[in-house]
Each structure stands twice: as structure tokens, then as C-alpha cells.
Amino acid sequence: MLDAAVADYLGIHGTDYRCLDILDQEGPMSAGQLAERARLSPGAMTALLDRLEQKGLARRTRDTQDRRRVLVEVTPELRQRAQQLYGSPDEPARALSIFTDEQLEFLITFHRGSVAYQEQLMRRLDALKPESAEAPEPLATGPSETPTTTNTAPD
């Protein structure tokens, strides 16, 4: 619900917001990488980036390591608007201070397991597509089988 409300506040589509969230969480990346992460076609990504640039929320920049490459990143304007909405970085820490360290560890483990499970479902969905001849991978049944992931951003 919050994601939809923020997207509406910014005057963008939910998919546009999701791409901004990916860029915010993972940092600058090529349009192709972003399209892959967001599961969009290259053409859809081009149109999406045009909309975000027009609103001043994302920009294309040259890669400082390889000038032939173009990266996409969020703008300082978006960061400023996000701080107005979400507050300072220490606000979430204050909000979570009601939990013990043990409870927070449990929540982190639960969240990582949930993300890993969703990633498994995405791979299964990919395998079920008609152009794929691969059989779907079996789903993990317990926490000991759940792979660890570093991406803890909610979907």
C-alpha cells in the first residue's frame, strides 16, 4: 500500500517506482541490468527511463570506468524528496528500538528466507514459461534449505 501511495505522490507508475527502488537499493546500473532486475523488455525500460528522467527522478550518466557504457542512477532530487517522506536514516532505527536484538535477528532471518522463497518462485515461473523446456525446481521445505541472500529489499 505504501509503495502505491508513494508512486502516486511522485506522479509515476508502480513499475517506475519499483525501478527507482531497485536503483536506490542496489546503486547505479546499466539500463539492461535494470530491465533484467525489473523483468521488463529493453523497449519498456527505455520508455520508463524517459518518463523518470522527464520527472527528474533518475538520470543516465557515463560510466567513469568505461566511457562507452551508460549507467542509470537516482537523482539528488529524488533523494531529497525521499528524505522528506521517510525522514532521516536514524528514524527506522528508533522505530525498531522496541525490539530486542534476538527479535531483530529473527525478523532479519525471516525476511531473508521470504525473499529467497520469492526468488525460487520466480525461477519456477521462468521454468514454466512455454519457451523454456526446463522442469521447475523443487521448492525448499525448511529454513535449513533456504539460501542466504544479501538483497533484503521488500517487493
N, C-alpha and C positions, 0 to 999 in steps of 0.2 A: 504494500500500500504506500509506504513512504517513497519508494522508488518512483511510482507513478505520479505521486504528488510533486516530487522534486522535478521530474521531467516536465510536468505541466507548468510549474513555476518558471522553468527555464525556457518554455515555449518549444520543446523538442519532443520527438517521438521516443517511446520507450526503448527502442533499439538503439537510437542515438545515445540515450543515457547509458545504456549498457556498455557501449563502446567507450564512452568517457570514463566509466568506472574501471574498465579494463586498463585503459591508459593510465589512470590515476594509481591503480594498484600495482601495475607491472612496469610502468615507465614507457618512454618513447619506443616505438617500434615501427617497422615498415607498414604501409597500408595492406600489403599482402598478409603479413603476420597478424594484423588486427582482424582482417577479414576471416582468416582461418580460426582465430580465437573466438570470434563472434559468430562463426558459422554462416558467413554471408558470401555472396558471389563478389568477384572483383568489381563488376559494374555497380552493384548495390553499394559497395563500400565507397566507390568514387562519389556517388550521389550523396551518400551520408556525410562524407568528409566535406563536400562542398557546402552542405547545409550547416555543419558545425563551424566551418571557417567563416561563413557569412554571419553567423551569430557571435563570432569572436570567442568561441569556447575551445576550439582546437586549431592547430596550425601545422602546416607541412614545413619542415626545415631540412637543410642539408645535413647529412651525417658528417660530423667533424673527422671521423676516421676514414671515411670513403666518400668523397665529394660527389660521386656518381649516384649515391644512394640517398633517398628521401625518407625521412622519418616523420611520424605523426606524434604530436605531444599536446597535452592540455596547455591552455594559456594562463598567464598570471591573472587575467580577468576571471577565469573560471575558479582558480584557487581562492581569489578574494571573495567571490560570491559563495563558495563552499564554506569558507570560514564564517561568513555572516550567518549561514544557515546552521552549520554543525558546531560552531564555536571553536574554541582553542583546542589544541591536541590533548590538554590535560583534563578536559571535561569528561570524556569517556572513562578515564581512569578514576575520576571522582565518583562517577555513577556506578562503577563496578566495585568500589571500595566496600560495599556492603557484603561482598563475598569473601570467604576465606581463600587462601592460596590453594588449598586442596579442592575447593569447589571450582575455582577458576581453571585448574588443571583438568578437572573432569569436563568442564564446558569446552575447553580447547580440544581435548581428545574427541569428544562427541562431535564437535563441528568438523574436525579433520576427517573423521570417519564418515560423516554425512556427505562431505564434498567428494571423498573418494568413491562412495557409493554412487553418487550422481555421475561421476566420470565413468564408472563402469557401465551405467545405464546408457550414457551417450555412446560408448563404444559398441554396446549391444545394438543400439538403434542404428548406428552406422552399418553394422554387420547385417542387419535385417533389410537394408535397402536393396531393391531389385538388382542394381548393378554390381552388388557385392556377392560373391559366391562363398564367402567365409561363413562358418557356423558361429552363432553367438557364443560368447564366452560365458561360462557359468558365473553366477554372482557369488561373492563371498558371503559366508553364512555367520561369521563371528568376528569380533574385534581383532583376534589374532591373525585373521586373513586379510584385514583391511590395510591396504598400502598407505604409507605415510605420504602426505603431500605438503608442499610449502605454501600453496595457494589457499588462503583461508577466507577469501572474499566471498560473501554470500551471493547467491544467484538471484 
